[in-house]
Amino acid sequence: MSWDEDWAQLKADALARGGPDTRMRLNQLAPAAGGGGGADGGDLVADATSIDGNAHLLLEIAGVLYEGRMDGENATQARSPRAHADVAASVTSFARYAQDQYNDMVVLLAALAGNVRSAGQTYTTYDQGVRAKLEEVLRQGTYTPPKGGFA
């Protein structure tokens, strides 16, 4: 079976399975009537534990990338005189490119993790400040009943 035939079969299977709405959805529920972001159509909710967990997740992804980096032994096996000079040059070029991309991604993930962690700390500090102000209003405030017969 050619690639085009295989692709056509996959699309036909998706149409048969998907019903009227066959657009791609990435790890989410079908949108509710009227659109919206969340599964329940509610507001964005954040908490410090979730934010901190996301920062750790970014660092874990960097670790997984580290484990999947190009093995030095593979690059050594493809060098002259074990491989043709053109193959060796291509492998070396690719290895440098892959290492450069890996370095860029790890730096990006580390920077994002730092920013997410900082945002979580700022969120916690701000939330504690708002809580303290509300508690102060509750402690020091006095209830004044309405006048004029309004209940």
Rosetta silent file (secondary structure, phi, psi, omega in degrees, C-alpha in Angstrom):
SEQUENCE: MSWDEDWAQLKADALARGGPDTRMRLNQLAPAAGGGGGADGGDLVADATSIDGNAHLLLEIAGVLYEGRMDGENATQARSPRAHADVAASVTSFARYAQDQYNDMVVLLAALAGNVRSAGQTYTTYDQGVRAKLEEVLRQGTYTPPKGGFA
SCORE:     score description
SCORE:     0.000 S_00000001
   1 L     0.000  131.409  179.559    0.000    0.000    0.000 S_00000001
   2 L   -76.321  168.831 -179.627    1.415    3.398   -0.966 S_00000001
   3 H   -63.584  -42.064 -179.084    1.627    6.328    1.418 S_00000001
   4 H   -62.624  -41.930  178.264   -1.203    8.144   -0.387 S_00000001
   5 H   -64.986  -42.283  179.285   -3.475    5.101   -0.169 S_00000001
   6 H   -62.149  -43.846  179.328   -2.596    4.631    3.496 S_00000001
   7 H   -63.605  -42.960  178.464   -3.308    8.317    4.217 S_00000001
   8 H   -61.562  -39.561  178.810   -6.637    8.159    2.366 S_00000001
   9 H   -65.484  -41.932  178.477   -7.598    5.080    4.410 S_00000001
  10 H   -62.796  -41.062  178.606   -6.699    6.832    7.679 S_00000001
  11 H   -65.599  -41.476  178.542   -8.810    9.862    6.729 S_00000001
  12 H   -63.325  -41.524  177.227  -11.739    7.646    5.789 S_00000001
  13 H   -61.823  -40.803  179.612  -11.444    5.801    9.123 S_00000001
  14 H   -65.531  -40.755  177.746  -11.393    9.115   10.977 S_00000001
  15 H   -63.316  -41.286 -179.869  -14.505   10.316    9.137 S_00000001
  16 H   -67.030  -36.058 -177.599  -16.329    7.091    9.940 S_00000001
  17 H   -81.462  -35.279 -167.104  -15.317    7.269   13.611 S_00000001
  18 H   -83.701  -18.035 -177.349  -15.633   11.000   14.205 S_00000001
  19 L    76.753 -151.849 -174.198  -19.186   11.822   13.207 S_00000001
  20 L   -69.999  -30.872 -177.736  -20.059   15.332   12.016 S_00000001
  21 L  -107.053   98.023 -176.117  -17.150   17.127   13.727 S_00000001
  22 L  -106.412   12.636  177.410  -13.924   15.502   12.559 S_00000001
  23 L   -65.800  152.690 -177.871  -11.584   18.399   13.222 S_00000001
  24 L   -69.434  136.187  173.416   -8.519   17.565   15.253 S_00000001
  25 L  -123.354  128.950 -177.164   -8.761   18.052   19.002 S_00000001
  26 L   -99.011  103.889  171.755   -5.593   17.973   21.054 S_00000001
  27 L    48.187   47.228  179.168   -6.047   16.346   24.441 S_00000001
  28 L  -151.332  166.470  176.644   -9.251   18.151   25.280 S_00000001
  29 L   -78.621  162.704  176.035  -12.970   17.681   25.355 S_00000001
  30 L   -61.693  140.958 -179.472  -15.205   18.774   22.513 S_00000001
  31 L   -63.268  142.076  178.756  -15.969   22.489   22.762 S_00000001
  32 L   -72.779  162.041  177.748  -19.276   23.308   24.442 S_00000001
  33 L   -57.970  132.932 -178.797  -21.995   25.104   22.534 S_00000001
  34 L    91.706    1.542  177.236  -21.009   28.735   22.187 S_00000001
  35 L    77.295 -167.415  179.119  -17.272   28.010   22.302 S_00000001
  36 L   124.825  166.694 -174.535  -15.061   28.680   25.237 S_00000001
  37 L   -93.140  -56.861 -173.509  -11.835   27.474   26.674 S_00000001
  38 L   -77.805  163.833 -179.605  -12.394   25.216   29.655 S_00000001
  39 L   -63.322  -33.457 -179.308  -14.225   21.933   29.694 S_00000001
  40 L  -103.072    5.020  179.310  -16.931   23.430   31.879 S_00000001
  41 L    75.474    9.767 -177.171  -16.785   26.908   30.339 S_00000001
  42 L   -82.101 -176.202  179.493  -15.543   28.347   33.651 S_00000001
  43 L   -79.235  164.930  175.368  -12.823   30.836   34.384 S_00000001
  44 L   -66.886  130.940  179.958   -9.143   30.105   34.499 S_00000001
  45 L  -121.189  133.199  179.333   -8.211   28.706   37.887 S_00000001
  46 L  -131.182  148.134  170.858   -4.664   28.624   39.217 S_00000001
  47 L  -141.811  158.434 -173.161   -3.117   27.451   42.423 S_00000001
  48 H   -61.942  -35.828 -179.610    0.444   27.493   43.681 S_00000001
  49 H   -64.639  -43.172  179.357    0.759   23.692   43.694 S_00000001
  50 H   -65.157  -43.180 -179.498   -0.229   23.441   40.035 S_00000001
  51 H   -64.237  -45.060  179.038    2.112   26.244   39.015 S_00000001
  52 H   -64.187  -38.362  177.834    5.020   24.717   40.920 S_00000001
  53 H   -63.345  -37.409  178.003    4.233   21.313   39.413 S_00000001
  54 H   -67.077  -36.656  176.838    4.390   22.777   35.919 S_00000001
  55 H   -63.104  -42.688  178.259    7.816   24.260   36.642 S_00000001
  56 H   -66.036  -36.012  179.099    9.035   20.842   37.754 S_00000001
  57 H   -62.621  -40.503  177.838    7.496   19.256   34.652 S_00000001
  58 H   -61.556  -40.061  177.862    9.511   21.560   32.396 S_00000001
  59 H   -68.926  -34.113  176.553   12.696   20.483   34.149 S_00000001
  60 H   -66.261  -37.609  177.132   11.687   16.840   33.797 S_00000001
  61 H   -62.724  -40.736  176.502   11.227   17.333   30.044 S_00000001
  62 H   -60.482  -39.110  177.594   14.756   18.741   29.896 S_00000001
  63 H   -65.406  -39.117  177.370   15.957   15.595   31.674 S_00000001
  64 H   -65.051  -40.236  176.214   14.151   13.365   29.178 S_00000001
  65 H   -61.315  -38.659  178.632   15.799   15.297   26.347 S_00000001
  66 H   -61.336  -42.693  179.921   19.153   14.712   28.034 S_00000001
  67 H   -67.389  -28.066 -177.376   18.510   10.961   28.084 S_00000001
  68 L   -95.369    7.348 -177.924   17.532   11.003   24.399 S_00000001
  69 L   -65.892  164.689 -177.848   20.497   12.990   23.142 S_00000001
  70 L   -64.049  130.567  179.441   22.728   11.532   20.417 S_00000001
  71 L   -72.653  129.307  179.369   24.952    8.793   21.719 S_00000001
  72 H   -60.490  -32.214  178.781   28.643    9.604   21.271 S_00000001
  73 H   -64.313  -39.469  177.810   29.344    5.991   20.374 S_00000001
  74 H   -63.758  -41.858  179.077   26.984    6.190   17.384 S_00000001
  75 H   -66.841  -36.296  179.346   28.708    9.300   16.128 S_00000001
  76 H   -67.013  -38.527 -179.091   32.115    7.662   16.599 S_00000001
  77 H   -65.058  -25.362 -177.262   31.052    4.584   14.634 S_00000001
  78 L   -95.426   13.921  179.198   30.125    6.779   11.657 S_00000001
  79 L   -95.972  161.319  175.653   33.507    8.510   11.430 S_00000001
  80 L   -65.357  143.930    5.670   36.349    7.802    9.033 S_00000001
  81 L   -91.868    4.443 -178.139   37.836    5.260    8.470 S_00000001
  82 L   -72.239  -26.325 -179.579   34.824    3.163    9.603 S_00000001
  83 L  -128.715  163.136  177.829   32.431    5.029    7.300 S_00000001
  84 L   -60.982  148.519 -176.291   32.712    6.796    3.981 S_00000001
  85 H   -58.214  -38.911  179.256   34.058   10.344    4.264 S_00000001
  86 H   -66.723  -39.985  177.348   30.781   11.866    3.015 S_00000001
  87 H   -64.219  -44.749  179.876   28.778    9.854    5.555 S_00000001
  88 H   -60.814  -41.355  179.925   31.179   10.861    8.312 S_00000001
  89 H   -66.023  -40.531  179.416   30.880   14.535    7.340 S_00000001
  90 H   -66.442  -42.574  179.567   27.069   14.324    7.279 S_00000001
  91 H   -64.868  -41.502  178.884   26.907   12.580   10.655 S_00000001
  92 H   -63.648  -43.119  178.668   29.273   15.122   12.196 S_00000001
  93 H   -62.231  -45.087  179.085   27.235   17.994   10.764 S_00000001
  94 H   -64.580  -41.203 -179.082   24.011   16.473   12.058 S_00000001
  95 H   -61.668  -40.544  177.936   25.549   15.764   15.475 S_00000001
  96 H   -66.547  -42.517  178.527   26.606   19.409   15.806 S_00000001
  97 H   -62.250  -47.465 -179.200   23.183   20.602   14.689 S_00000001
  98 H   -62.011  -40.702  179.237   21.404   18.218   17.084 S_00000001
  99 H   -65.156  -40.244  178.435   23.653   19.279   19.969 S_00000001
 100 H   -63.808  -43.882  178.367   22.982   22.947   19.210 S_00000001
 101 H   -64.548  -41.235  178.305   19.209   22.326   19.120 S_00000001
 102 H   -61.181  -47.575  179.979   19.415   20.311   22.329 S_00000001
 103 H   -59.851  -43.989  179.275   21.356   23.083   24.094 S_00000001
 104 H   -61.384  -43.235 -177.730   18.852   25.704   22.929 S_00000001
 105 H   -67.776  -41.264 -179.976   15.883   23.638   24.093 S_00000001
 106 H   -65.199  -40.858  177.633   17.356   22.871   27.510 S_00000001
 107 H   -63.765  -42.348  178.931   18.159   26.558   28.059 S_00000001
 108 H   -62.659  -46.650 -179.369   14.624   27.486   26.965 S_00000001
 109 H   -64.039  -39.922  178.242   13.003   24.902   29.249 S_00000001
 110 H   -64.825  -41.478  178.708   15.152   25.971   32.186 S_00000001
 111 H   -65.351  -42.582  177.867   14.288   29.632   31.585 S_00000001
 112 H   -63.084  -41.893  178.925   10.587   28.812   31.300 S_00000001
 113 H   -60.610  -42.251  177.937   10.736   26.743   34.488 S_00000001
 114 H   -63.123  -41.803  179.215   12.347   29.677   36.280 S_00000001
 115 H   -68.128  -39.224  178.199    9.707   32.085   34.997 S_00000001
 116 H   -65.940  -42.431  178.370    6.869   29.742   35.922 S_00000001
 117 H   -62.709  -42.354  178.211    8.318   29.248   39.399 S_00000001
 118 H   -63.242  -40.960  177.622    8.700   33.027   39.781 S_00000001
 119 H   -63.340  -38.609  177.695    5.101   33.538   38.629 S_00000001
 120 H   -63.962  -40.561  178.700    3.973   30.975   41.203 S_00000001
 121 H   -67.243  -40.831  177.874    5.831   32.779   43.969 S_00000001
 122 H   -63.854  -42.265  177.765    4.386   36.123   42.867 S_00000001
 123 H   -59.388  -46.081 -179.275    0.904   34.581   42.775 S_00000001
 124 H   -63.409  -45.163 -179.971    1.319   33.187   46.291 S_00000001
 125 H   -61.891  -45.728 -179.694    2.628   36.485   47.661 S_00000001
 126 H   -64.385  -43.885 -179.797   -0.178   38.470   46.045 S_00000001
 127 H   -61.584  -40.540  178.305   -2.808   35.983   47.181 S_00000001
 128 H   -66.272  -37.329  177.822   -1.529   36.161   50.769 S_00000001
 129 H   -64.543  -43.666  178.417   -1.624   39.960   50.634 S_00000001
 130 H   -64.756  -41.830  179.141   -5.233   39.996   49.429 S_00000001
 131 H   -61.414  -42.563 -179.784   -6.183   37.447   52.086 S_00000001
 132 H   -63.602  -40.327  178.940   -4.552   39.570   54.791 S_00000001
 133 H   -65.978  -41.282  178.589   -6.441   42.691   53.643 S_00000001
 134 H   -66.211  -40.112  177.486   -9.761   40.854   53.607 S_00000001
 135 H   -64.324  -36.004  178.069   -9.136   39.413   57.061 S_00000001
 136 H   -65.813  -41.040  177.417   -8.304   42.911   58.314 S_00000001
 137 H   -61.992  -42.278 -179.906  -11.596   44.230   56.911 S_00000001
 138 H   -67.513  -37.362 -179.302  -13.459   41.395   58.642 S_00000001
 139 H   -73.762  -42.311 -172.252  -11.671   41.948   61.973 S_00000001
 140 H   -97.863  -13.192 -178.599  -11.868   45.726   62.087 S_00000001
 141 L   -77.199  155.410  176.278  -15.059   46.378   60.171 S_00000001
 142 L  -125.726  144.371  179.804  -18.403   46.906   61.845 S_00000001
 143 L   -82.666  128.961  176.516  -21.793   46.076   60.467 S_00000001
 144 L  -116.226  115.220 -178.803  -24.088   49.047   60.032 S_00000001
 145 L   -67.823  151.109 -179.938  -27.704   48.082   59.399 S_00000001
 146 L   -68.630  150.457  178.559  -29.494   49.914   56.597 S_00000001
 147 L  -106.427  156.864  175.710  -31.721   52.834   57.463 S_00000001
 148 L    92.147   15.471  173.975  -35.066   53.726   56.049 S_00000001
 149 L    85.731    2.526  176.973  -36.804   50.379   56.230 S_00000001
 150 L   -79.919  134.066 -178.867  -34.766   48.612   53.578 S_00000001
 151 L  -112.978    0.000    0.000  -34.000   45.067   54.512 S_00000001
